[in-house]
Amino acid sequence: MMTLFPMAILTIFQRDHLGLSFAEVMIVQAAFGASLALFEFPSGYLADRIGYRSTMIAASWIAIVSWWVYSLATGFWSVIAAEIMMGASLSLVSGTNSAMLYESLDEQGRSEHFGRWFGRTRFWAQMSEGSAALAGGLLFTLSAVLPFQIMIFVWILNLGVSIALVEPHYAKHRPESALAHVRSLISFVALDAPRLRALFAVGVAIGVANFIPVWLVQLYATDAGIPISWLGPIWAAANYIVALGSAASAPAGARFGLIGVLLACCGLIAVGYFGMGLTTAWWGFAFYFAFNLSRGISGPILAHAEQEEIPSGDRASLVSLRSLLFRLAFIGLGPAAGAMIDGHGQHPVLIGLGGILVTTAVLGCLLLSRAPASLTDVPSRA
């Protein structure tokens, strides 16, 4: 899934090949986020009801169509259509894959190893994305649409992998009223799960802080004088750093604890924003790697802490709920950040965003450090 050949040149493709402004690029990403937000929680709820394997098979079919549309894109609206379908596909995967991993380990009595295995999946996913980025730049020089065409075949392979998966045994709930069950899930997080609620808040704050620069770094680097041919290696290096951070996440958590690791990630985010914001030299993009290290370290340790608080049978639903909150936050902030960058330039906006987002993330960590444990089950399964 993460062998993404177009990612290293995506914003360049949208701006230079299709003629989108940076504000439109951010609107496209907001549309992707809106699609994820629309389908995120329903898809997670569906996965808990019909099974994880079936859900990922459906995701693969939708992704095949979305990349086909992207390969034929001619402008803003065709990109919007492709991104909406891609968002629907990834929403079906989001929460489903981690829930399937946790339930598979729990079935074997090995749930305590989830963080390690999640870190391994992130390691190989980011290694795949980084390696694809190296090839993506070369493919882009041959044909602007070639990286997108190859993604069709990548997702055909994903379809085969999904079909080959083995569904774990877990407590599938068949509520008489789906709406009442959804309300009970939301109530569980809002009222009965203070630690899970705090984990969601930290995950959203750190996630948004790390995500915005992903869509800025390509233009930041080229505007500073970096050749387009460098974008593939830069993207690859960034993903390799995420992979190394993911591999180090579980050992770091064991040594320094959850809060210590998350505060260190906040420090890395500060280095990224203020380093990029205050540097005008061509090598300023190097500070972007601080975000990648933060992403790699924070992802597995947060995922493991969340899974420990989530009851079986509702894992995909509640992980998708956190993803929904993240997407809503990005929809609110991403286009505004793009418009401010178009109007005021990258450097002052990075400094301002850094101050706001780092402060928010640190406050979330302090909230988490004082949060009591959650209940072990959703109170109502009406």
Secondary structure, DSSP 8 states (H G I E B T S, - for coil): ----TTGGGHHHIIIIIT---HHHHHHHHHHHHHHHHHHHHHHHHHHHHH-HHHHHHHHHHHHHHHHHHHHT--SHHHHHHHHHHHHHHHHHHTTHHHHHHHHHHHHTT-GGGHHHHHHHHHHHHHHHHHHHHHHHHHHHHH-TTHHHHHHHHHHHHHHHHHHH-----------S-HHHHHHHHHHIIIII-HHHHHHHHHHHHHHHHHHGGGGTHHHHHHHTT--GGGHHHHHHHHHHHHHHHHHHHHHHHHHHHHHHHHHHHHHHHHHHHHHHHH--SGGGGGGHHHHHHHHHHHHHHHHHHHHHHS-TT-HHHHHHHHHHHHHHHHHHHHHHHHHHHHHH-HHHHHHHHHHHHHHHHHHHHHHHHT-----SS-S---
